[in-house]
Amino acid sequence: CYYVPMRMSRSTVVLFGDSITQMGFGGDSSIGWASLLANAYTRRADVLNRGYSGYNTRFAMDILPSVFGSGDDDVSSYVGRPLFVTVFF
């Protein structure tokens, strides 16, 4: 049995955007910009990819609470207080 903390103990970096963000870790053996970022922050921060193909800013506004939570006490998103966030639509 593993202990799962309610909040992440490590800093987070959140990548929030459209299909370019979604495919940020690459595909078909390619290296994407998100994987380079994750490599640069190894052991210092968890890089969370929240890319949604086909989404635009209007759709993004609707899902913000589910991505980032609705407040400091909301742990449903596991984002916590990010080190930084990228937004790309």
N, C-alpha and C positions, 0 to 999 in steps of 0.2 A: 504494500500500500504506500503510495506516495503522498506527501503533504503538498497541497496546492495552495499557495498564499493568495489571499484576497486581492492584494495589490502586487504589481510586479516590483521586485527588488532592484532590478536593473533599469537604467534609463531606457526610454523608447524613442525611436525615430519613426514618424508616421508618414507614409507616402500615400497621399489621397488624390485621386484623379480618375481619368478616363482610361481607355484601352492602352494608351502609351504607358501609363503607370502600371496597369495590370500586367503588361508584358515586360516590366522593368527588370525582372530577373532573367530575361532571355528565354529563348526557346530554340529547339532544333540545334542544340550544342553551341549556341551563341552566348556571349557574355553581355548582360544588360547593365544599364546604369545603376539599377537598384542592387545588383549583386556586387558591383564595385563599391558601392556605399556600405553595404553590409560587411564587406571584407575590411574596409577602412575602420569600422567601428566594432570589430570583433572583440568580444569580452568587455566592451564598454557600454554597448547599447544593443537592444533588440530592434531590428528593422522590421516594421509591420507594413505590409503592402495592402493597401485598401484601394485597389484600382477596380473600376467598374466599367466594362466595355459598353459603349453606347450612351453613357451618361453625359449630361451637360450640367451647367451650373444650376439650372432649375431643378433637375433631379437630385443633384448633390445637396441642395438645401433641405430637401425632404428627408434625407438619410443621415444628416449630421448627428442627430442625437444617438442613433444606433452605432455610429462609428466612434464618436468621442464621448459618449455618455451624456447625461443631463446635468451633471454636477460633480463636485469632488467626492461625494459619497457613492456615486454610481460606479460599480466595478464591472458592469455588464460588458463593457467594451475592452477592458484590460489595457487601456491605453495609459491611464494614469496621467502624470504631467510630463508630456513629451519634452525631450531635449530640443527637438525642432520638428517642424512639419513642412512637407512640400505639398503644394496644391497645384495641380496641373490639369486644366480643362481646355 
